[in-house]
Amino acid sequence: MATRQSRLLRLQEGIGALASLSDQQATALEAHEVADEAFVHAFEAHFAGMDVLTDRDKVQAAVRLRNSIKRGIERQLDAVIEMGRALLHAERAFTRREWEHLLEGGQQLLGLPKHTASMYRAIARDIDAHRIPRERCPESFSTVYRLTTFTDHQLEQAKVVGLLRPTVTRKEVEDFKRLTAESTAQKETKPTAADTGEVAELRAEARQLRKQERRLHKALDRVLGRLGTIQNRLAELTQS
């Protein structure tokens, strides 16, 4: 522990004012850059045995880069939450039929595909309802959305095991959901003497629907990935 703390201090001490910047305000901001412990451990592991760890300029550059990207990602998530809140507010203003019709306008009318709007709404809803603590949100909004599909029990379990953290990956979230869903399904479907024919049928249907839900989530991921690629390409073509 002492060794890790000393390394953390060395990295933090490496974040000073940049001599090449004449702007005093910018220099002061740079002096407050601090490497978080998770980054320190990851950086040390990635560059283990290399001279990079003892090069102050390279350490400074890496920490500033990481913090700059982290701030940008946080602003992106805040923007997603703001858009989600606006969507929820608009949804309350329309009738159900009118709202569905508005969403059908998608990219052309709202600037968002219907499924993306649904993701933003779910994220804003669960953060404002304190189901998912904002300060513990994953950096990727698509990973935050995966958490919105958790049951309350799964979210509580996720908090207990430390899954709710900014650095969690989507794969970790998906694996956790799958494992906890399977465990819950086994408990729910364990036959008892009181089970009737209808209970057995409903439980069997629930199992099939959970499998279908997992398939749909995977299909949605593929669709979102392809849409992102298309949108980026369209932006390149229209700007050229």
N, C-alpha and C positions, 0 to 999 in steps of 0.2 A: 504493500500500500504506500509506504514512504517513497519507494522508487517512482511509482506512478505519479504521486503528488509532485515530486521534484521535477519530473518530465513535464507535467502540466504547467508548473511555474516557469520552466525554461521557455516553453512555447508562448506562454502569456507575456513573459518579459520581452520576447522577440517582437511583440507588436508595438512599435513606437511610431513617432512622427516621421513622415517621409521627407528627407532632406531636399528632394527634388521638387517639392511642391512649395510654391511661394505663398499660396493662399493660406493664411493662418487658421481660418475656420476649418478648412478641409484637413489641415494637419492635426488640429485638435480632435476632430472626429476619428481620424485614423488611429490616434493614440489610445482611444478607448476600445479598439477592437480586441475582443477576448476570444480565445479558442475554447469551445465547450468541451467537456470531458469526453463525450462520445467521439467527437472529431479527433481529439488527441489520440485515443486508443486506436481508432481506425487508421489514422495517419502513420502512427508508429508501426502498426502491423503491416501496412502496405509497403512501407519503405524500410522494413527491418534489414539491418546489415548494410545499408547504403549511407553515403556521406550526406545525403539530403537532410537527415535528422540533425546534423550539426551545423548546417548552413543557415544562418539567421535570415538572410535575404530571401531564400527559398521558402523558409517556414513562414515568414511574414506574408509573402505573396500567396501562399496556399491558404492561410487563415483568412486573409482579406477576400480572396476569391470565394471561399466557402461561405463566409458571412454575407457577402454581396448576393450570392445566389440564394441563400436562405431567406434573406429579406425580400428578394423578388418573389420567391415562391409564396411567402406569407402574404404579400400584397395580392398575389393571384387568388389565394384562397379567400381572403377578405372580399375580393371583388365577386367571387362566386357566391359567397354568403349574401352579399348585398343584392345581387341579381335574384337569388332565390327568395329573398324577402319581398322583393318587388313582385315576383311571380305569385307568391302567396297572397299578397295584398290584392293583386288584380283578380286572382281566382275568387276571392270573397266578393268582389264587386259584380261578377257575372253570374248568370244562371249556369247550371251544369252544362246544359246543351250549348250555350253561347261560349262557355270556356273551352269546351272541346273543339268547337269550331274555330276559335281563335288560335288554339295550339296547332290546328291543321295548317295554319299559315306558315308555320315552321320558319325555315331559314329566310324566306322571302319577306315575311311579315314581321317576325320578331328578331330575326338575326340569329336564331337558335333552332336547331332541329328539335322536334317534339321530345325525343327521348333525353336529350341534353337538358332541356327545361325541366323535365321530371327529376333528373338527378340533382339539379341545383335546388329545386324546391325541397327535396328530401333532406339535403344537407342543411339548409337554413332552418327547416322545421326542427330537426333533431338537435342542432346546436342551441337554438333559442329555447328549446324545451329542456335543455341541460341533460339530454340523454348521452350526448358526446361532448365532453369538456373541450372548449375551443383551444385551451392551452396545451391539450394533449393530442390534438388532431394530427394525423399523418400529413406529410408535406404534399402528397399527391391528392388532389380532390377526388380522383376516381377511387382511391383507396378509402377516403372518408365516406364516399357513397356506399362502398361495400359494407362499412360498419353500420350504415343506416338500415341495412337489410337484416341485421342481427336482431334476435329477440331480446327482450329485457334481461332474461336470464343469461343469455350468451354475452351481453355487454358487461354484466356484473362479473362473470367469469373472466372476461378479457381484462377488466380492471385489476382483478386479483392477481393474475399471472403477469401483469405488466405489459400486456399487448398494446394498450392504448398509450402510444408515445409517438412523437414526430418522426422518428426514424424507422418505424415499422414498415415492412414491405407489403405489397399487395398479396404476394404469395403466402406470407405468414398469416395474413388476415384470412385468405381463402382456405388455407389448410386448417386453421383454427375453427372456422365456421363449419367446414366439412366434418371434422372430427367430433365437434360438440353436437352437431346435428345428428350424426350417426349414433352417438351415445344416447341422446335423448330419444331417438326413434326406437332404439332397442328397448329402452325402459318403457316407452309408451306402448310398444307392440307386444310386450311380454304377455302371453295369454294367461287369463285368470279364470277361475270357475264361474265368475259372474258374466263373462263375455257372452254376448248374444251374437246371432248371425249378422245383425246389422252392424254391431260394434266391430267385428272382424273385417267386414267389408269396408267400413269407413277408414279403419287403420291401414288397410291395404291400399286404399285410394290415396291416403295421406303420404304413404311411402313413395308411391309413384309420382305424386305431385312434387315432392321434395327433389326427386331425381330430375324431374322436368325443370324445376327451378334452377338447379345447378347447370343443366345444359343451356338454359336460356341466358344465364349470366355469362357463360363462356362465349355464346354466340354474340351477346351484346358487346363483349370486349373486342371481338373480331371486327364487328361493325364499327365501333368507335375508332379503332385503330385505322381502318380503311378510310373512314370519313375524314379523319385528321390528315391522312396522307393526301387525299383528294383536295381538301380545302387549302392545304399548303401549296399544292401544285397549281391550283386555280389562282391563288394569290400571286404566285410567281409569273404566271402567264398573263394575267391582267395588268400587272405592273410593268411588264416589259413592253 
